Amino acid sequence: MDINTLGVIGAGQMGNGIAQVAAMSGIHVIMNDISEEFVQKGLSTITGILTRSVGKGKITETEKESILGRISASTNLKDMAGADFVVEAATENETLKFKIFKDLDNICPPAAILSTNTSSIPIGRIASQTQRPEKVIGMHFMNPVPVMRLVENIRGLATSVETFEATWDLSLKFRKTPAETKDYPGCIANRLLQPMINEAV
């Protein structure tokens, strides 16, 4: 599957990080949030990180401008009609995510894959809000996204092999290390982390 345009729902810490790594991999990004203020704040964060990278000699000024040029700002969810693949990174609220996925299901092309960055809400429950459960998957990035390598690719019960393989390939294109996990609470990293936190307490 060719993924030329990535939609990112949420321009906060996780969303703008995902948008950055996608743009750095050569993909056009539509970064969406509920207000222009939030979107511009996300773009400002990305610009600041890239500017520091230029200062450290990791990228050139021309590369920085090319990366920023691949990110489009959006405050209208209908803009996701142009996305081949969507990563939802909104607030960790089940009701909100359910609404977003219902809307995306109506807006996005039938071939588009819808993914979520959640690690606490079952992928199956999110997928059930759509008419394309086979094209719904978890794509859980670690924070901070531009630095951390791991991406958990979470299969729902209905997630198709094609959807999983496309998500795996996209993770590699982002220069991340994908890990396959089933739809368990906490996936891998948080499932390991929580007992450690409880033990420390």
Secondary structure, DSSP 8 states (H G I E B T S, - for coil): ----EEEEE--SHHHHHHHHHHHHTT-EEEEE-SSHHHHHHHHHHHHHHHHHHHHTTSS-HHHHHHHHHTEEEES-GGGGGG-SEEEE---S-HHHHHHHHHHHHHHS-TT-EEEE--SSS-HHHHHTTSS-GGGEEEEEE-SSTTT--EEEEEE-TT--HHHHHHHHHHHHHTT-EEEEEES-TTTTHHHHHHHHHHHH-
